[in-house]
Structure formats: C-alpha cells, structure tokens
Amino acid sequence: MIITLIMIASILFFALQLEEKFKVPSPLGLIALSFVAHYAFQKAPIMTGDPKSFAILVTFLLPVLLISDSLELKLRDLKTHGSSLLYLSIVAVSLSIIMALFIADWLFADYQLSSAGIVILFAMVLATDPVSVVSIFSKFELPHQLKILAEGESLFNDATALIAFVFIGLFALKGGVITPVYVAEISIAVIFCSIILGVGIGFIGLILMKTTENRIAEMMILILAGYSAFELAEHFYVLLNIFGGHSHMHLSGILATIFATITVNHMMNKGIESEGGKINDEVILEQEVLKLDTSAGIFTTVSERVKATLEEKNRHLRNKEDVQLLAMVANTILFIAMAEMIDLDLLWNYRFEILIMFAATTVIRGAMMTIFAWVTNKTQKMVDVNHRWTTVLSFAGIKGGLSIVMLTMIPASFEHLEMFKAIVIGVIMLSTFVYATVLILYIDKHQAAFLVEKNSEGALYH
C-alpha cells in the first residue's frame, strides 16, 4: 500500500511538473507516466486487476470529479447558455447516434452489428472527459463563454450518453422494444427526476452547511451532498420499493451530482454576495446620515461584518481548492488503473476498427459542432460561435473513464464484447493524445484572437 501511495504521489508530481514547465496537460502526463510505471513494475496490477474492479473504482471516484468540475459552473451561466448546452449535450448526442445507425453497417460491414449494439458502441465513445478539457483550458486565456460551452458540454454530455447506453442500448439488447414514445418518456423522466433529486439533496446540504463554520466540515458536507445524490439516483429503485413501488428504475447519478453541487455552490455564493451588498449599502447610508462623519462604533460594526463575510468567502474558495486536490488525486488513480487495463495485443488485433471508429467519431463530432455554429448564428438566443470556437469544441471531445464503466455493464455473453473493449480503450487513448495535442497547438496559434474575444466580453463575467 505504501508503494502504491508513493507511486500515486510521484506520478502526480511529475505530471504537474510537466504541466508547469512544458504546458503538457496533466491528463496526458498522467496517462503517459502511468503507462510507464505499469510496465516498469512488470505489468503487476496495483489498483485493479480486471474490468469489473476498474468499474467499481471509477464509480467510487467519479462523484468527486463531477463535484470539482461542477463548482466551476454558475447558475447564471446555465441560464445564459441553457439553449446552447441543451443542443450540445442532448441534441448533438442524439443526432450522433442516429447518424451512427445509418453508417455503422458501412463502417463495420464484417460484424453485422444490431441496432442495439450500434447504440451501445457509439454511446460509449461519445461520452467525454471534463477533467481533460478543464486542464487544457486552464493553461490559456480563453473567452469565458467558450469555456462554459466546452466544459458544460463535457459534463452534461456524459449524462446523455449514459442514458442512451442504459435505457436504449442495453434495454434493446435484452429484448426491449424501442419506440419514439418510449425514448421520449424515459428520457424526460430520468432527466427531470435526476435534476429534482439533485436540487433537493443540494438544499439539504445547504441546511447542514449553515450549522457550521468549520472549513473541513463544510467540505465534508459538499462531498456528502454530491455522493448522496449520486448514490440515491443510481439506486432510486430501492427508494421506490420501500414505498411499495416495485420498480427497477434508476436515475442519472451524474446529473443528480452536478445539480446537487451547483445548488450548494450557488446558494452559498448568493449568500456571500448578498451580505457583501448589504454591508456596502449600510456604509453608504450611514455616511450620508452622518455626512461622512463616520463614528468609531459604526466603523467597528461594519468592519466586523466585512471581516466575517471575507472569512466565509475565503472558506468557500479554500474548499473549492481542497476538492480540486481530491479530484487530481482521484484522476491520478484512474489513469494508473486505466494503464493496467490496456492490452496492447488486443489493441493491435483491432487496430483498423479502432482507427475507423476514431475517424468516424471525429467527423461526426465535427459535423455536430458545425451545425451548432450555424444554428447559433441564426438565432439571438445563443451566443454566436465562430470558426475558431467550432474547432475548439470539435476537439474538446476527449474520452474518459466513464466509457470503460459502460463496457463492464455489457453482458459477458455479448458476441462483440472483445472488439468493443478494444475500440473503446483505443479511442480513449487516441483522443487523449491526438485531440489534446491539436487543441493545445490550435489555441496557442490563435491565442491573440482568443484574448481579444475574452477582453471584448467586458465586465459581464468579471
């Protein structure tokens, strides 16, 4: 265990050094160093030894990654860019799967994949990794609105892909009948119930937050809210059965965690901003009453309230930093475990299928983002997306560990399971290195233009 801890700390340290000194995004450094470490230790499993253990590990660590990324989203941004995020995370994923159904027979003619198999395969490779996107964007000066679109899409895209995978792909694979009415009903039920559950857990967390001023306790409440929302959503059928529901339905843990975190974060920030505004108004009022002759007593009272408000704000900021640290450690563990999952012989055997899928998903994502850019320039309800933003959004589709979690949910008897495993892991590897490299080079080349766009946003987001 100590050796494992040393390995985790060492890999994270060197990955951060590569990021700081050479601007190599931490996910690239982590996966490369994890791969080297795995083979340096003669391929001995350290974190996991099989896909099911990896899935359990990802499920355990996924909520803290979601909490960390969700803390960067503000309710104001969701309201402003709600239509855009709705397209990117729901419409684009749905259209991508529909497009896949039409071209899959041409792409994989030798395998005769069923419609259920096509949905399952493409849902896995459409799920993106928000951690990688956030890591890359943090190294550049980018417009706030572009960051919201890319980071928000990465978060909500996972939920949509997982819903399509479980409630459409697996359901059909097990003999379920898929109809437009079923798809609409199950999608609406899962999405809205997950959001309501997440917001409800968030308010419970907020109530608990008001009972303490201890920074560590506040961070524990934040983590409790996120993990509780995830667990309740994924095992929602247990709650229904307690009340006599006799149901097997579960919700989206990803969506519930995101909205639980956003709720707690929004209400805390709102309280801090409200208190700061009241203090400022009181100072102005007292100065007017006393004609700028502020008494020592009034100054002391206001000063104490300002100090208390600043302390609360600092606690909240430090909590965010602590959660980000936990997320970095969690991500390191995930990449080490992922390196253990890589079977080079298997990847080589299916190298053509991997390249075909990588090319297909790249083209499909590019098409979806091009359509999105066209739509945004035809309506006033969305921020205009130019060709630079379109390119960035197209290559922000880096895949992550959630795809492997989906792999473990496929029945062992499925005839194409080995090929799916190779394709998913291969696409994750290619997207991590190729997309990230393209993003870095492209953003760096157009940094001046992005900086002008950021400055032109003015005081709206600052």
Secondary structure, 3 states (H helix, E strand, C coil): CHHHHHHHHHHHHHHHHHHHHHCCCHHHHHHHHHHHHHHHCCCCCCCCCCHHHHHHHHHHHHHHHHHHHHCCCCHHHHHHCHHHHHHHHHHHHHHHHHHHHHHHHHHCCCCCCCHHHHHHHHHHHHCCCHHHHHHHHCCCCCCHHHHHHHHHHHHHHHHHHHHHHHHHHHHHHCCCCCCHHHHHHHHHHHHHHHHHHHHHHHHHHHHHHCCCCCHHHHHHHHHHHHHHHHHHHHCHHHHHHHCCCCCCCCCCHHHHHHHHHHHHHHHHHHHHHHHHHHHHHHHHHHHHHCCCCCCHHHHHHHHHHHHHHHHHHHHHHHHHHHHHHHHHHHHHHHHHHHHHHCCHHHHHHCHHHHHHHHHHHHHHHHHHHHHHHHHHCCCCCCCCCCHHHHHHHHCCCCCCCHHHHHHHHCCCCCCCHHHHHHHHHHHHHHHHHHHHHHHHHHHHHCHHHHHHHHHHCHHHHC
